Amino acid sequence: MTNSAHATHRWTAADIPNLTGKTAIVTGATAGLGLVAATELAAHGAVVTMAVRDVARGEKVARAIIDAYPEAEVSVSSLDLMSLASVREFASGYVKGHKRLDILINNAGIMGLPQREVTADGFEAQFGTNHLGHFALTGLLMPLIAKTKGARVVTVSSNLHKTGRMNFDDLMGEKSYKPWAAYGQSKLANLLFTSELQRRLTKAKVDAIATAAHPGWSNTSLMKSGPM
């Protein structure tokens, strides 16, 4: 393919290679980007675990994926990123039940909550869900990631990280809460985490890649509360 062809080629799901033998976890996989990611990974042969808060809804979605792709291998597990106990329970079960983890997509998130809310552990909800929950999840799954050659950790961030500032004097918005400042901070934290994770993986000579993605303005339920 020529350089000009590379420049004009638009990547689509059809470009995904055969993923048979690969394992994947997608958080927030019942709708939006997570649903599409889980569907396409399964359609291309990966064994997919949908890590979701609403297991009943997850099971319904999983059945729909299997109906569309009868050879797909999809399972559903409970994961509430607003509870570190839930994160630990999910990770522990996954590590015990699997020998590898090729793809971890840290996708689930909340955005622009008009009023300050907190997680089960007392963290500001956007920071706790978008960053801390996934930070803990990735760390607890690291035993599998580290021993899986070519593993990928993909964290869905946002271009709104550019508006974010790490307000260490009021990290949890207890003194002053502004919805979009809190969201931007959580997305900036995603990128700082990804950068440091990659640095540590490289230093430890672990054959894995940590990367982040800005999904753009996608037609998902999350965007219903977006800054239009």
Secondary structure as the mmCIF struct_conf table of DSSP 4:
data_model
#
loop_
_struct_conf.conf_type_id
_struct_conf.id
_struct_conf.beg_label_comp_id
_struct_conf.beg_label_asym_id
_struct_conf.beg_label_seq_id
_struct_conf.end_label_comp_id
_struct_conf.end_label_asym_id
_struct_conf.end_label_seq_id
HELX_RH_AL_P HELX_RH_AL_P1 ASN A 3 THR A 8
HELX_RH_3T_P HELX_RH_3T_P1 ALA A 13 ASP A 15
TURN_TY1_P TURN_TY1_P1 THR A 20 GLY A 21
STRN STRN1 THR A 23 THR A 27
BEND BEND1 GLY A 28 GLY A 28
TURN_TY1_P TURN_TY1_P2 ALA A 29 THR A 30
BEND BEND2 ALA A 31 ALA A 31
HELX_RH_AL_P HELX_RH_AL_P2 GLY A 32 ALA A 43
TURN_TY1_P TURN_TY1_P3 HIS A 44 GLY A 45
STRN STRN2 VAL A 47 VAL A 52
BEND BEND3 ARG A 53 ARG A 53
HELX_RH_AL_P HELX_RH_AL_P3 VAL A 55 ALA A 68
BEND BEND4 TYR A 69 TYR A 69
TURN_TY1_P TURN_TY1_P4 PRO A 70 GLU A 71
STRN STRN3 GLU A 73 SER A 78
TURN_TY1_P TURN_TY1_P5 LEU A 81 MET A 82
HELX_RH_AL_P HELX_RH_AL_P4 LEU A 84 GLY A 97
BEND BEND5 LYS A 99 LYS A 99
STRN STRN4 ILE A 103 ASN A 106
BEND BEND6 PRO A 114 GLN A 115
STRN STRN5 VAL A 118 VAL A 118
TURN_TY1_P TURN_TY1_P6 ALA A 120 ASP A 121
BEND BEND7 GLY A 122 GLY A 122
STRN STRN6 GLU A 124 GLU A 124
HELX_RH_AL_P HELX_RH_AL_P5 ALA A 125 GLN A 126
HELX_RH_PI_P HELX_RH_PI_P1 PHE A 127 GLY A 133
HELX_RH_AL_P HELX_RH_AL_P6 HIS A 134 ALA A 146
TURN_TY1_P TURN_TY1_P7 LYS A 147 LYS A 147
BEND BEND8 THR A 148 THR A 148
TURN_TY1_P TURN_TY1_P8 LYS A 149 GLY A 150
STRN STRN7 ALA A 151 VAL A 156
HELX_RH_3T_P HELX_RH_3T_P2 ASN A 159 THR A 163
TURN_TY1_P TURN_TY1_P9 PHE A 168 ASP A 169
BEND BEND9 ASP A 170 ASP A 170
TURN_TY1_P TURN_TY1_P10 LEU A 171 MET A 172
BEND BEND10 GLU A 174 LYS A 175
HELX_RH_AL_P HELX_RH_AL_P7 PRO A 179 LYS A 203
TURN_TY1_P TURN_TY1_P11 ALA A 204 LYS A 205
BEND BEND11 ASP A 207 ASP A 207
STRN STRN8 ALA A 208 ALA A 213
BEND BEND12 TRP A 217 TRP A 217
BEND BEND13 THR A 220 THR A 220
HELX_RH_3T_P HELX_RH_3T_P3 SER A 221 SER A 225
BEND BEND14 GLY A 226 GLY A 226
#
